[in-house]
Amino acid sequence: MKKKVISILMAGIIAASLAACGSGGSGSSGGTEAPKSEKTETSTVEAGAEEGKVLNIQCWNDEFARRMRDHMPGYEAADKDDATKGGKLGDVEVRFSITPSTDNAYQNNLDAVLPENADAAADDKVDMFLVEADYALKYVNTPVALPIADLGITEDELANQYKYTKDIVTDEEGNLKGLSWQGCPGVLIYNRDIAKEVLGSDDPEEVQKAVADWDTFKKTADQLKEKGYKITSTTNDSYRVFSNNVSSPWVVDGKINVDDSIKTWVDMSKEMVDKGQTGTADLWSEDWSKGFAKDADVFCYFGPAWLINFSMGAVDDGSNEDDGSRTFAGGWGATVGPQGFYWGGTWICAAAGTDNPTAVAEIMRQMTTNEDVLTEIVKVDNDFVNNKPAMEAAATDDSFAFKPLGGQNPLAMFCEGAEKIDLSNISEYDQGCNESFQLAMKEYFEGNASYDDALAAFFKAVSEKYPELTY
């Protein structure tokens, strides 16, 4: 019997990895093993006298383990159903150590093991670790992450990657210290039936006119409310669009700073909550995700490819069946929205002290520069990958249409958005500040605190997380 509910498990996976696309990682390809790229079917990695026999990878969920299982040439998974059980790459045993991100546990684990990594026993050394955008600089700007150049990977090999994915893991001295297989530019995703009823059309170009900027967006929210619809499920749906378009970072000269763009989000969100045009549910909650259903009362969400395919695509409402193994809402469309933004992403870093530089370099090359492998990831996982030629080709190919979008191919919008992402105002404090600010403002939106009281609660929470900061 088909279940007419959201897959909470899927939402939980996304939440734990994101922005997987990593913060949620960027989805699951299921329990079956995908066909590996034919470009390199055998591994040249061998455990020799100078390199270790065990390669340890630190991560916060199973997203990268699944990508390795399904796409890494020459990698043999120990268990096709449970990617976290590791496998073999040539003569090297691959092990995954997973520490969930909840309550900062993953970062706390990295902080404990990475500084002493060089002195660890051979089989216990961390060889690779994954990071997210919101805290990447915390590790990139310290010696615990090796420069990619030290692994023999050249700039020419990375020429097809999107610039922002390299900027985010470049240290203060200009050293690139991480690579990613994915990009996470975002779009506005809208309910087609509601668009036709309220706006008169579900065509992406026509819908864009109704959400072209924030003033127009708010006018459309008024129209939707008159018809009994909310424009977004929660205030947090639009947060990343504003937080990605700030003109200053969260911390300036050691002092916590609230940018004008963030303040604009607060004002707009409070107005919309008071009018009943949006809610205050937490991201990943059932109240938030129930709007994914085709017949729900939510007009739009903001998100990257992973949100469309592995959050919204987890809805089982009996519509638009594929091969019978999974069903999709199929009633959504995508358009650019008021502003460009990104959300999530996972980066691979080489740990200082690794005794497996050859294996680490091969994984990075195959998973982030091999166009055949990356194209395969797009086909199998519907991920937006970090390779311009692969994405530009897919953007013009109808076979890459998204099922939750009823057959629309939004990849051209993602390609354009990826070129415009500006990371000049990111900081190592982004995750803690973003989470604390949203949590504090929820009290204000719900009428449980004044804005000043909510702001004071935010400052207190952040200063407790980062005692070195002032406000």
C-alpha positions as CSV (number, residue, x, y, z in Angstrom):
1,M,0.0,0.0,0.0
2,K,1.3,3.4,-0.9
3,K,2.0,5.7,2.0
4,K,0.8,9.2,1.6
5,V,3.4,10.7,4.0
6,I,6.7,12.3,3.8
7,S,9.7,10.1,4.3
8,I,11.0,11.4,7.6
9,L,14.0,9.2,7.3
10,M,15.0,10.9,4.0
11,A,14.6,14.3,5.6
12,G,16.7,13.3,8.5
13,I,19.5,12.2,6.2
14,I,19.4,15.5,4.4
15,A,19.4,17.4,7.7
16,A,22.4,15.6,9.1
17,S,24.5,16.3,6.1
18,L,23.7,19.7,5.0
19,A,23.7,21.3,3.0
20,A,24.8,18.0,1.6
21,C,24.0,18.0,-0.4
22,G,26.1,17.1,2.4
23,S,24.2,18.6,5.0
24,G,21.7,16.5,4.0
25,G,23.7,15.5,2.0
26,S,22.6,15.4,-1.4
27,G,20.5,12.3,-1.4
28,S,20.6,8.6,-1.8
29,S,20.9,6.4,-4.8
30,G,19.2,3.6,-2.9
31,G,20.5,0.2,-1.8
32,T,21.6,-1.1,-5.2
33,E,25.1,-0.5,-6.5
34,A,25.3,1.8,-9.5
35,P,27.4,0.9,-12.5
36,K,30.9,2.3,-12.1
37,S,32.4,4.6,-14.7
38,E,34.2,2.6,-17.4
39,K,37.1,5.1,-17.5
40,T,39.1,3.5,-14.7
41,E,37.7,0.2,-13.5
42,T,40.8,-1.0,-11.6
43,S,42.7,0.8,-8.8
44,T,46.4,1.5,-9.0
45,V,46.5,2.0,-5.2
46,E,48.7,-0.5,-3.4
47,A,49.8,-0.5,0.2
48,G,53.5,-0.3,0.2
49,A,56.3,0.1,2.7
50,E,55.9,3.9,2.7
51,E,52.1,4.0,2.8
52,G,49.5,2.6,5.1
53,K,47.3,-0.4,4.7
54,V,44.2,1.3,6.2
55,L,42.6,4.5,4.9
56,N,40.4,6.2,7.5
57,I,37.7,8.7,6.5
58,Q,35.9,10.9,9.0
59,C,32.4,12.1,8.1
60,W,29.1,13.0,9.7
61,N,26.7,10.7,7.7
62,D,26.8,8.1,5.0
63,E,26.6,10.4,1.9
64,F,30.2,10.1,0.9
65,A,30.3,6.4,1.7
66,R,27.4,5.9,-0.7
67,R,29.1,8.0,-3.4
68,M,32.3,5.9,-3.0
69,R,30.3,2.7,-3.1
70,D,28.3,3.6,-6.2
71,H,30.9,5.6,-8.3
72,M,34.5,5.3,-7.3
73,P,36.4,3.3,-9.9
74,G,38.3,0.3,-8.5
75,Y,36.6,0.5,-5.2
76,E,35.0,-2.7,-3.9
77,A,32.4,-2.1,-1.1
78,A,32.3,-4.6,1.7
79,D,28.5,-4.5,1.9
80,K,26.4,-3.2,-1.0
81,D,23.5,-2.3,1.3
82,D,25.5,-0.6,4.0
83,A,28.1,1.7,2.5
84,T,29.5,2.7,5.9
85,K,31.1,-0.7,6.3
86,G,33.8,0.5,4.0
87,G,35.7,-1.7,1.5
88,K,38.9,-2.0,-0.5
89,L,40.7,0.3,-2.9
90,G,43.4,-1.9,-4.4
91,D,45.3,-3.3,-1.5
92,V,44.2,-0.5,0.9
93,E,41.3,-1.1,3.3
94,V,38.9,1.8,3.5
95,R,37.1,2.6,6.8
96,F,34.5,5.2,7.5
97,S,34.1,6.7,10.9
98,I,30.8,8.5,11.3
99,T,30.0,11.0,14.0
100,P,26.7,12.9,13.6
101,S,26.7,16.7,13.5
102,T,24.1,17.0,16.3
103,D,25.2,19.3,19.1
104,N,28.5,20.0,17.2
105,A,29.6,16.4,17.9
106,Y,31.3,16.0,14.5
107,Q,33.4,19.1,14.8
108,N,34.3,18.2,18.4
109,N,35.5,14.8,17.2
110,L,37.7,16.4,14.5
111,D,39.1,18.9,17.0
112,A,40.1,16.0,19.2
113,V,41.7,13.7,16.6
114,L,43.2,15.9,13.9
115,P,45.8,17.9,15.9
116,E,47.4,14.6,17.1
117,N,47.0,12.7,13.9
118,A,50.7,12.6,13.0
119,D,51.4,10.7,16.2
120,A,48.5,8.2,15.9
121,A,49.2,4.5,15.2
122,A,49.4,3.7,11.4
123,D,46.0,2.0,11.2
124,D,44.3,4.7,13.3
125,K,45.5,7.8,11.4
126,V,42.9,10.0,9.8
127,D,43.6,10.1,6.1
128,M,40.6,12.1,4.9
129,F,37.9,14.2,6.5
130,L,34.8,16.0,5.2
131,V,33.7,19.5,5.9
132,E,30.7,21.7,5.1
133,A,30.7,25.3,3.9
134,D,29.5,26.8,7.2
135,Y,32.6,25.8,9.0
136,A,35.2,24.8,6.3
137,L,37.5,27.7,7.1
138,K,37.9,26.5,10.7
139,Y,39.9,23.6,9.3
140,V,41.2,25.1,6.1
141,N,43.0,28.0,8.0
142,T,44.9,25.5,10.2
143,P,47.7,23.0,9.5
144,V,45.3,20.0,10.0
145,A,44.3,20.1,6.3
146,L,47.0,19.5,3.6
147,P,47.2,21.7,0.5
148,I,45.9,19.8,-2.5
149,A,49.1,20.7,-4.3
150,D,51.0,18.5,-1.8
151,L,49.1,15.5,-3.2
152,G,50.4,16.2,-6.7
153,I,47.0,17.5,-7.9
154,T,47.5,20.4,-10.3
155,E,45.4,23.5,-11.0
156,D,45.0,22.3,-14.6
157,E,43.2,19.2,-13.3
158,L,40.7,21.4,-11.5
159,A,40.0,23.8,-14.4
160,N,36.5,22.6,-14.9
161,Q,35.4,23.0,-11.3
162,Y,33.2,26.0,-10.3
163,K,35.3,28.8,-8.8
164,Y,33.2,29.1,-5.6
165,T,33.8,25.5,-4.7
166,K,37.5,26.2,-4.6
167,D,37.2,29.6,-2.9
168,I,35.4,28.1,0.0
169,V,38.4,25.9,0.9
170,T,41.3,28.2,0.1
171,D,43.3,29.3,3.1
172,E,44.5,32.8,4.0
173,E,47.7,32.2,2.1
174,G,46.0,31.1,-1.1
175,N,46.5,27.3,-0.6
176,L,43.6,25.2,-1.9
177,K,42.9,22.6,0.9
178,G,39.8,20.7,-0.2
179,L,37.8,19.5,-3.2
180,S,34.1,18.8,-3.8
181,W,32.2,16.6,-6.3
182,Q,29.1,18.8,-6.0
183,G,27.8,22.3,-6.3
184,C,24.7,23.6,-4.5
185,P,23.3,26.7,-6.3
186,G,19.6,27.2,-5.4
187,V,16.3,28.1,-7.1
188,L,12.7,28.8,-6.1
189,I,10.6,25.6,-6.3
190,Y,6.9,26.3,-6.7
191,N,3.6,24.3,-6.7
192,R,2.3,24.2,-10.2
193,D,-1.4,23.8,-9.3
194,I,-1.3,26.7,-7.0
195,A,0.6,28.8,-9.6
196,K,-2.1,28.1,-12.2
197,E,-4.9,28.9,-9.8
198,V,-3.5,32.1,-8.3
199,L,-1.1,33.4,-11.0
200,G,-2.8,32.0,-14.1
201,S,0.2,30.1,-15.3
202,D,2.7,27.5,-14.1
203,D,5.2,28.4,-16.8
204,P,8.6,29.2,-15.1
205,E,9.0,32.5,-17.0
206,E,5.6,33.6,-15.9
207,V,6.0,32.5,-12.3
208,Q,9.4,34.3,-12.2
209,K,7.6,37.6,-12.8
210,A,5.6,37.1,-9.6
211,V,8.8,36.4,-7.5
212,A,11.3,38.6,-9.4
213,D,12.3,40.6,-6.3
214,W,11.4,40.7,-2.7
215,D,8.8,43.5,-3.0
216,T,7.0,41.5,-5.8
217,F,7.4,38.3,-3.7
218,K,5.6,40.0,-0.8
219,K,2.7,41.2,-3.1
220,T,2.4,37.6,-4.4
221,A,2.2,36.4,-0.8
222,D,-0.8,38.7,-0.3
223,Q,-2.5,37.2,-3.4
224,L,-1.8,33.7,-2.2
225,K,-3.1,34.4,1.3
226,E,-6.4,35.6,-0.2
227,K,-6.8,32.2,-1.8
228,G,-5.9,30.3,1.4
229,Y,-2.3,29.5,0.6
230,K,1.0,30.2,2.4
231,I,3.9,31.4,0.3
232,T,6.4,29.3,2.2
233,S,6.2,26.6,4.8
234,T,8.3,28.4,7.3
235,T,10.4,31.5,7.8
236,N,13.5,29.4,7.5
237,D,12.8,28.5,3.9
238,S,14.0,31.9,2.7
239,Y,16.8,32.4,5.3
240,R,19.6,31.0,3.1
241,V,18.8,33.4,0.3
242,F,19.3,36.4,2.6
243,S,22.3,35.0,4.5
244,N,24.1,34.2,1.2
245,N,23.7,37.8,0.1
246,V,25.2,39.7,3.0
247,S,27.7,42.5,2.5
248,S,29.7,41.7,5.7
249,P,30.5,38.5,7.6
250,W,29.0,37.3,10.9
251,V,32.2,38.3,12.7
252,V,34.1,41.6,12.1
253,D,37.3,42.2,14.0
254,G,36.3,39.7,16.7
255,K,32.8,41.2,17.1
256,I,29.5,39.5,16.3
257,N,27.9,41.4,13.4
258,V,24.3,41.2,12.1
259,D,24.3,42.2,8.5
260,D,21.5,44.4,7.0
261,S,20.5,41.5,4.7
262,I,19.8,39.3,7.8
263,K,17.8,42.2,9.4
264,T,15.7,42.4,6.2
265,W,14.9,38.7,6.5
266,V,13.8,39.3,10.1
267,D,11.4,42.1,9.1
268,M,9.9,40.3,6.1
269,S,9.5,37.1,8.1
270,K,7.8,38.8,11.0
271,E,5.4,40.5,8.7
272,M,4.5,37.3,6.9
273,V,4.1,35.3,10.1
274,D,1.8,38.0,11.5
275,K,-0.3,37.9,8.3
276,G,-0.5,34.1,8.3
277,Q,1.5,33.8,5.1
278,T,4.2,31.5,6.5
279,G,4.9,29.4,9.6
280,T,7.7,29.0,12.1
281,A,8.3,25.2,12.0
282,D,11.9,24.0,12.1
283,L,13.5,22.8,9.0
284,W,13.4,19.0,8.6
285,S,10.3,18.8,10.9
286,E,7.1,17.0,9.7
287,D,5.2,20.4,9.8
288,W,7.8,21.8,7.4
289,S,8.0,18.9,5.0
290,K,4.3,18.2,4.8
291,G,4.1,21.1,2.3
292,F,6.0,18.9,-0.2
293,A,2.8,17.0,-1.0
294,K,1.2,18.0,-4.3
295,D,-2.1,18.9,-2.7
296,A,-0.6,20.9,0.2
297,D,-1.2,24.6,0.9
298,V,2.5,25.8,0.4
299,F,3.4,27.7,-2.7
300,C,7.2,27.5,-2.7
301,Y,10.4,26.4,-1.2
302,F,14.0,27.6,-1.8
303,G,16.7,25.0,-2.4
304,P,19.3,23.3,-4.5
305,A,19.0,20.1,-6.6
306,W,19.3,17.9,-3.5
307,L,16.2,19.5,-1.9
308,I,14.2,18.8,-5.0
309,N,15.2,15.2,-5.6
310,F,15.8,13.9,-2.1
311,S,13.5,15.8,0.1
312,M,10.6,16.8,-2.1
313,G,11.2,13.6,-4.2
314,A,10.6,11.5,-1.1
315,V,6.9,12.3,-1.1
316,D,4.8,9.2,-1.9
317,D,1.4,10.5,-2.9
318,G,0.7,8.0,-5.7
319,S,1.4,10.4,-8.5
320,N,3.8,10.2,-11.4
321,E,5.2,6.7,-10.8
322,D,8.5,5.7,-12.4
323,D,9.4,2.0,-12.5
324,G,7.2,1.2,-9.5
325,S,10.0,1.3,-6.9
326,R,9.4,4.9,-6.0
327,T,6.8,7.6,-6.5
328,F,7.2,11.4,-6.8
329,A,5.0,14.4,-6.2
330,G,5.6,15.5,-9.8
331,G,3.6,18.7,-9.3
332,W,6.4,21.2,-8.9
333,G,8.3,23.7,-11.1
334,A,11.5,25.7,-10.7
335,T,12.4,29.3,-11.4
336,V,15.2,31.6,-10.5
337,G,13.5,33.5,-7.7
338,P,14.3,36.9,-6.1
339,Q,18.0,36.3,-5.6
340,G,20.7,33.8,-6.3
341,F,22.0,31.7,-3.4
342,Y,23.6,28.4,-2.5
343,W,22.9,25.9,0.3
344,G,25.1,23.1,1.4
345,G,27.9,21.1,-0.1
346,T,30.5,18.6,1.1
347,W,34.3,19.1,0.7
348,I,37.0,16.4,0.9
349,C,40.1,17.3,2.8
350,A,43.4,15.4,3.2
351,A,44.4,15.2,6.8
352,A,47.9,16.3,7.8
353,G,49.7,13.2,9.0
354,T,48.0,10.8,6.5
355,D,50.1,7.8,5.6
356,N,48.0,7.2,2.4
357,P,48.6,10.2,0.2
358,T,48.4,8.1,-3.0
359,A,45.0,6.7,-2.2
360,V,43.7,10.1,-1.0
361,A,44.9,11.7,-4.2
362,E,43.2,9.0,-6.4
363,I,39.9,9.4,-4.5
364,M,40.0,13.2,-4.9
365,R,40.9,12.9,-8.6
366,Q,38.3,10.3,-9.5
367,M,35.4,11.7,-7.4
368,T,35.9,15.4,-8.3
369,T,37.7,15.7,-11.6
370,N,36.7,12.5,-13.6
371,E,34.0,13.8,-16.0
372,D,32.7,10.3,-16.6
373,V,32.3,9.6,-12.9
374,L,30.6,13.0,-12.3
375,T,28.2,12.6,-15.2
376,E,27.3,9.2,-13.8
377,I,26.5,10.9,-10.4
378,V,24.2,13.3,-12.2
379,K,22.4,10.4,-13.9
380,V,22.1,8.1,-10.9
381,D,21.8,10.5,-8.0
382,N,20.4,13.7,-9.6
383,D,23.2,15.6,-7.9
384,F,24.5,18.9,-9.4
385,V,28.2,18.1,-9.8
386,N,31.3,20.3,-9.7
387,N,32.1,20.0,-13.4
388,K,31.1,22.7,-15.9
389,P,31.2,20.6,-19.1
390,A,29.2,17.8,-17.5
391,M,26.6,20.2,-16.2
392,E,26.3,22.2,-19.3
393,A,25.8,19.1,-21.4
394,A,23.2,17.8,-18.9
395,A,21.4,21.2,-19.0
396,T,20.5,20.7,-22.6
397,D,19.6,17.0,-22.4
398,D,15.9,16.2,-21.6
399,S,16.9,12.8,-20.1
400,F,18.2,14.8,-17.1
401,A,14.7,16.2,-16.3
402,F,13.7,16.1,-12.6
403,K,10.7,13.9,-11.8
404,P,9.5,16.0,-8.9
405,L,9.4,18.9,-11.4
406,G,7.1,17.0,-13.7
407,G,9.8,16.6,-16.3
408,Q,11.4,20.1,-16.2
409,N,15.2,20.2,-16.5
410,P,16.3,23.1,-14.2
411,L,20.0,22.5,-14.7
412,A,20.6,25.6,-16.8
413,M,19.4,27.7,-13.9
414,F,21.7,25.9,-11.6
415,C,24.7,26.4,-14.0
416,E,24.0,30.1,-14.2
417,G,23.6,30.4,-10.4
418,A,26.8,28.5,-9.7
419,E,28.9,31.0,-11.7
420,K,27.5,33.9,-9.6
421,I,28.0,32.6,-6.1
422,D,30.1,35.0,-4.0
423,L,31.8,33.7,-0.9
424,S,33.7,36.8,0.1
425,N,31.8,37.1,3.4
426,I,31.9,33.6,4.7
427,S,33.5,32.9,8.1
428,E,34.4,29.9,10.3
429,Y,31.6,30.9,12.6
430,D,28.7,30.6,10.0
431,Q,27.2,27.4,11.2
432,G,27.0,28.4,14.9
433,C,25.7,31.9,14.0
434,N,23.1,30.8,11.5
435,E,21.7,28.2,13.7
436,S,21.6,30.4,16.8
437,F,20.1,33.3,14.9
438,Q,17.2,31.3,13.4
439,L,16.5,29.7,16.8
440,A,16.4,33.1,18.6
441,M,14.3,34.8,16.0
442,K,11.7,32.0,16.1
443,E,10.8,33.3,19.6
444,Y,10.3,36.8,18.1
445,F,8.2,35.6,15.2
446,E,6.0,33.6,17.5
447,G,5.4,36.6,19.8
448,N,7.3,35.1,22.8
449,A,10.0,37.7,22.8
450,S,10.6,41.2,21.5
451,Y,13.2,41.6,18.8
452,D,15.7,43.1,21.2
453,D,15.2,40.2,23.6
454,A,15.6,37.7,20.8
455,L,18.7,39.4,19.6
456,A,20.2,39.4,23.1
457,A,19.5,35.7,23.3
458,F,21.3,35.2,20.0
459,F,24.4,37.1,21.2
460,K,24.4,35.1,24.5
461,A,24.2,31.8,22.6
462,V,27.0,32.7,20.1
463,S,29.3,34.0,22.8
464,E,28.9,30.7,24.7
465,K,29.8,28.8,21.6
466,Y,32.7,31.1,20.7
467,P,34.0,32.7,23.9
468,E,36.6,34.6,22.0
469,L,33.9,36.8,20.3
470,T,32.4,40.0,21.6
471,Y,29.2,41.8,20.8
